[in-house]
Amino acid sequence: MTDKSTLEARIRRQPVRWEEELTVQSDAVVSKTLMDRKTGTVTVFAFDRGQALSEHTAPFDAFVHILSGGMKIMLGGTPHLLKAGESLIMPADIPHALEATEPTRMLLVMIRF
């Protein structure tokens, strides 16, 4: 059984604390895909301060929720500063980029339709 399917099976039985599942690593962006279905994906990311994903587009809407830390999200040229507990939808085909303003954990839900 893969790490992904083990984690998914465990979450189906009990709550999970993300800081125990995915740690922020020095000068890195790390991720774990929890679910990958025809209808979408659920992925948790950990960014060290200053780490980023360069501007890109996605063919589907993406829901971002900041679990801990803070993130600057450029969405269609407009900056958004998100902190723990805040969320943003990045619409399909709109250019976006992300940069951690501090060590950050983020949940990304991609909806395919």
Sequence and secondary structure as in RCSB ss.txt:
>XXXX:A:sequence
MTDKSTLEARIRRQPVRWEEELTVQSDAVVSKTLMDRKTGTVTVFAFDRGQALSEHTAPFDAFVHILSGGMKIML
GGTPHLLKAGESLIMPADIPHALEATEPTRMLLVMIRF
>XXXX:A:secstr
  HHHHHHHHHTTS   HHHHS   TT EEEEEEEEETTEEEEEEEE TT EEEEE  SSEEEEEEEESEEEEEE
TTEEEEEETT EEEE TT  EEEEESSSEEEEEEEE  
